[in-house]
Amino acid sequence: MKFTTRPPLLVCSLISGGLLSGVVAAQENMDALLERGGELFHADIGCRVCHADTGGGLVGPSLHFGPTPVDIFDQLESNPIMGVIVSEMNPSDEDLVAMSMYIRTLAGLPL
């Protein structure tokens, strides 16, 4: 089968239909996730207190390695110093994902 310089009709249909709207929706979801992560990170009782506004570390270590949601959860559960974060923030699983993704942006890591 030989294609002309125009994309096949199926590709055009996918791009103009569900695929493109799916990409737009995914980007909007990612933007909302990153916004929520930033809010949590920079909250009065948030990550920035110990890890700096840049995530580079203050009294807490640098987060530029890009902790996963599980890494963050493990610290919240096992590190008694982070007890105030748990009691004040009480992050949901989605919050942990949002914080993790936001921290990756601070570190310049891929999402």
N, C-alpha and C positions, 0 to 999 in steps of 0.2 A: 504494500500500500504506500502510495506516495502522498506526502502532505504538501500543501501549498504554503506560502509564507504566512497565511492566516492560521491561528490555532483551530483545532477541530472544534466543532459545535459543542461537544461534551465538556471540554475544558472551559469554553466561554460560559456555558451554563453553570458550571460549578463555581467559577470565579464570581459571576454576577449574582449567584443565588446564595445557597447556604454556606459555602466555604468562606466566602469573603465576610459574610455577616458573623460567622463563627470566629474568624480571626479578630474582627473588631470587638466582639464580645469578650474574647479571651484577653485582649489588651486592656479593655475596661476593667475586667476582673483583676488583672495584675496591678493596674494603677490603684484600684481601691485597696488591694492587699498591701501594697507598699505604703499607701497613705496611712492605713491603720497601723502598720508596723512602726512608722515614724512617730505617730502619736504615742504609742506605747513606749517606744525607746526614749522619747524626750519628755515623758510625763514627769511630774514633780517627784514621784517615787518610781522612777524608771531606770532603765539600763545605763543611761548617760551619767547618772550620779556617780557610779563607780568606774565606768568604762569610757568616759569623756563623750562629748558631742560627736566626735569622729569615730568612736569605737576603738580608738588606739590605746586606751587604758589609762587609768588614774590609780586608785587604790586596788581596782580589779584589773585583771590582765587584758591585753589587747584581744579584741574579737575579730581581728582581720583574717583569721583562719577560716571564718565563715561557719560558725556553729549551726548544726542542724536543729530542727525543732526538738529532736530527742536529746541532743546535747544540752539544750536550754532546760528542758524538763528535768533531766537528771541533776543539773545544778540546783534547780529550784527545790527538788526533793531532798538532795543530800547535803547541801551546803547551808548550815544553820544561819550564816550571815545573810542569806537571801530570804529568810523567813518573812521579813517585812515586805518584800516584793510580793510574795505569795499572798499574804494577808491583805495588802492594799490593792493589788492588781487582780489576783485570782484569775490568771490567764486561761482562756479556753484553748483547745487544740488549734483552732483557727488563729488565735492570737499568737501562739508559738510559731506557727508557720509564717505569719505576717512579720513578726520580729526577726525571724531567721532570714527571710528574704530581704528585709530592709537592711539588716547588718551586712548582707552580701553587697548591697549597693554602696555602702560606706567603704567597704574594703576593695571595691572595684572588681568584684568577682562576678562571673556570669550567673544569670538567674536560671 
